[in-house]
Amino acid sequence: AALQLLNEGLTQDPSNAYVRQAYAVLLERRGRTNEALKQLRLATAYDPKHVASWVATARLLTRDLRGAPLPLRRDVNQTEDDDEVWLLGTTTQTLARAPEKDDQRNAADAIECFKKALQAEPRNYY
C-alpha cells in the first residue's frame, strides 16, 4: 500500500525529491537497493539542495562497507611460522576481505554525496 501511494505521488509530481527519497527508502528496506539508488539519483538530479537524498545516497552506497569486519593486523615481529597462530580462531565470517574496486568506487562516490549535502546546507549536522 505504501509503495502504491508513493508511486501515485510521483505520478502527480515526478520532480518531488521528498516523495522520491521516501520511495527510495522503502525500496531499500524491501531489498531493492538498485532501484532505490536510481530513485535517489533522480531525487538529487531534480533537487540538488535536497540534503536528505544526498545523505541517503551516500549511506546506501556504503551500506555493505559499514557492516564489513575490520581488517586483521599482523604483528610486524611475527615470523612465517606464526601464521597458523595468527589465523587461529578466524573463520570466513571473521577474516576481512580486501576492499574491491566497486567498494572503493562506492566509497568515493559516497564522499562526494556527503560533500554535496554539506554544500546544499552547511548548517546541517548530517
C-alpha positions, -999 to +999 in steps of 0.1 A: +000+000+000+028+024+009+047+018-024+015+023-043+008+056-025+043+069-031+041+058-068+009+078-072+026+108-056+055+105-081+029+102-110+014+135-098+048+153-093+078+133-106+102+160-096+093+159-059+125+150-042+109+144-008+085+118-021+112+102-043+135+099-013+108+083+008+100+059-021+138+050-023+140+043+014+110+020+012+126+002-018+158-002+001+140-017+031+125-042+008+159-052-005+155-034-039+188-015-035+195-009-072+160+006-077+165+027-045+198+041-057+182+050-090+154+069-072+179+087-050+199+098-080+167+111-096+158+130-064+192+147-063+190+155-100+156+171-096+166+189-064+204+193-058+197+210-025+177+181-010+202+171+017+183+140+028+186+125-006+224+131-008+228+116+027+206+086+019+226+080-014+259+081+005+246+057+032+232+033+006+265+033-013+284+024+018+259+001+034+278-031+027+311-014+037+298-003+071+290-039+081+323-054+070+347-066+096+378-046+101+410-060+085+431-082+107+465-069+115+496-090+118+523-081+142+553-070+123+575-091+146+558-123+136+576-149+116+561-171+089+558-199+115+534-177+134+508-176+106+490-205+120+487-188+154+476-156+137+448-174+119+437-194+149+401-187+157+393-169+125+366-181+102+354-170+068+330-147+086+357-130+107+385-128+083+382-095+065+384-092+028+403-066+009+382-037-005+371-045-040+372-019-068+334-014-066+337-008-028+363+018-034+343+035-061+312+035-039+331+050-010+345+078-032+310+084-046+296+085-011+322+111-001+311+133-030+274+129-019+283+140+016+302+170+002+271+179-019+249+176+011+271+199+031+273+224+002+235+224-001+230+231+036+263+240+055+245+243+088+231+208+087+246+183+111+245+152+089 
